[in-house]
Amino acid sequence: MQAKPLSDVMALQKFFGYRPGDTLREFKAEIDKLTGEEKTELAALAAKELGVELVAAPSTDVVVPAADGAMPVSTRTPVLDAEPPST
């Protein structure tokens, strides 16, 4: 059975683990200090060592209903560590 695909942060967490007393929140804060390129490279290496596939993190869309009954507004949090699509 093939391992379940992981996001970059989860692949890094499985590979490096937490420091004593840390939680996922503290671990992610440390990972967020990396540049997008550093995170992508480390996650790819971790995934290769773990034998898993990387997947994009889940969408962070939040739909906010408009007060006047108009169409809802989507506030998308940009994914800053994703590589731009190749053209």
Sequence and secondary structure as in RCSB ss.txt:
>XXXX:A:sequence
MQAKPLSDVMALQKFFGYRPGDTLREFKAEIDKLTGEEKTELAALAAKELGVELVAAPSTDVVVPAADGAMPVST
RTPVLDAEPPST
>XXXX:A:secstr
     B HHHHHHHHH   TT  HHHHHHHHTTS HHHHHHHHHHHHHHHT  B       EEE  TTS   EEE
    TTS     
